[in-house]
């Protein structure tokens, strides 16, 4: 986390660095701070698929599956062949009690 923060001090206009810092913050248990950091990534690049993916991951840990699904759908639009996106969408659909949709996502992954 420290090194990503130092890198952002040098280049605060990098949405990718914001994403990496947000991931590190989330892994260190600073979930709300991670969401704030990812918001900074969105200000720089609203379509950044990595930021959407990370935010979906955080929403899943916060038990907000509808929000996670919304983020994953944005990532799928940007990277339709990314297996991890389809797999995580399957997990979200399963959590939402939508087994048929979950199965379609798992099969696509």
C-alpha positions, 0 to 999 in steps of 0.5 A: 500500500505504501509504495502505491501511495508513493507512486500516486504522489509522483503521478496522481493522474494514473487511474491504474495506480488508483486501482492498485492502491484501492486493491491494496487498501481492500486487502489491508481491511480498509474497505471504505478507503478503497472505495474512495480510492477507486472513486478517484480512478473513476474520476480519471477514467470512468470506463476503467474496467479494472476499477469496475472489477475491483469495485465489484469485488468489494461489493461482494465482500460487503454483501451487495450483490446487486451492486457487484453485478452492475459493476461486472456487467460494465466489465463484461462490456469492455472485456466480453471474453474475460473468464473471471468476469463470467465466473464472478457473475455466476457467483453473484447470480447464485447468491441472488438465487438465480441458478439458471443465470449462474449456470449460463455464466459458469458455462461461458467462463 
